[in-house]
Amino acid sequence: MTQQAPYPLNTWYVACTPDELADKPLGRTICNKQLVFFRGDEGRVAAMEDFCPHRGAPLSLGFVRDGKLVCGYHGLEMNCSGKCDSMPGQRVRGFPSVQSYPVEERHGFIWLWPGDPDKADANLIPELEWANNPDWAYGGGLYHIQCEYRLMIDNLMDLTHETYVHASSIGQPEIEEAAPDTKVNGDEVITSRQMENIPAPPFWQTALRGNGLADDVPVDRWQVCRFTPPSHVLIEVGVAHAGNGGADAPADKKASSVVVDFITPESDTSIWYFWGMARNFKPEDQELTEKIREGQGKIFAEDLDMLEAQQRNLLRYPDRQLLKLNIDGGGVQARRIIDRILTEERETSEAGANA
């Protein structure tokens, strides 16, 4: 029996951003599938196995011509459905097709469905209120991290670590002094933390100044982490001048944003981590967008070293049982939802095999 992957397959993952396909095909491994992405007919994105059926060369080493993916080894042309179309001086239309995958371009990302293509439904791609709204600005990036995807979910659903890992930017002792509250709403896990009348840490001082607000007065700070399957975490964060209602404060009294985290498994122990921040103040200020993006990139780089070291330790001691505290509630509940989805996928697969 084939061992089940540790991540759901019948779901949408962020595969790449449009700029990664600007000049040439992109080879990327997702959910242990070696894939190639390219823009085919009418600029539509296509995804298929990164394997030329002629001699097995990676198709991602080729180029796009007239909407077809041309193998860089001997010139075999593939259409967007994985079918061999032509090859100089050869008859190849009888070649078997390579597997293609459902893919959608939406909200500034390329989304991939790595599972059963008959179950792919573009309506299941999450709606992002900030993605196509001129009142919002977004800046982000991509990290390739050698850790299992659920470790990153744990990291994002428990922000207590900010006090230690991010002490010079967003961390402060008041975070660990404020108990988190975790709730489950269907397939969504929400972990929130409220902090009142505290100093703003350096990152949020910059954000306050960017919104034309004083950065040297007490603030109320909030963090609301929202997990949805398979591995998306959106975090509502912000600070407001103390006594003005916190997250409900008027716009001229706060600086707030949504931290965007799309975690895509590459393998069982590595991920593509698409990170960013969407804000609804001063959206026209490109300089502020870049300044926040640069600061956020440095913050997430600090997580990278810790997560990779954690993964190495877990591989070294696979039988160790890890402790769970109240601060782990968000990650624990997220894992339970993932486990349920994996069980449902396994049972459906077994039922289909026995039919």
Secondary structure, 3 states (H helix, E strand, C coil): CCCCCCCCCCCCEEEECHHHHCCCCEEEEECCEEEEEEECHHHCEEEEECCCCCCCCCHHHCEEECCEEECCCCCCEECCCCCEEEECCECCCCCCCCCEECEEEECCEEEECCCCHHHCCHHHCCCCCCCCCCCCEEEEEEEEECCCHHHHHHHHHCHHHHHHHCCCCCCCHHHHHCCCEEEEECCEEEEEEEEEEECCCHHHHHHHHHCCCCCCCCEEEEEEEEEECCCEEEEEEEEEECCCCHHHCCHHHEEEEEEEEEEEEEECCEEEEEEEEEECCCCCCHHHHHHHHHHHHHHHHHHHHHHHHHHHHHHHCCCCCCCCCHHHHHHHHHHHHHHHHHHHHHHHHHHHHHC
